Amino acid sequence: MAAFDDEPQARKPAAKLTHVIGENVDALSAPELAERIELCRNEIARLEAAKAAREATRAAADAFFKR
């Protein structure tokens, strides 16, 4: 029982969907697999954007130092 009955009950945060590369997917349904695929696509886009930013920084440094 809570210390005070008028205190709101804390809710557990919803579990964040994650995917581990190589994880066994045999028990997942088609909609769950679709969610995982979308999650992976979003992560790929995020990684590609980060890579492009690094390459732009490198190109700017190369131009500045005339490599």
Secondary structure, 3 states (H helix, E strand, C coil): CCCCCCCCCCCCCCCCCCCCCCCCCCCCCHHHHHHHHHHHHHHHHHHHHHHHHHHHHHHHHHHHHCC
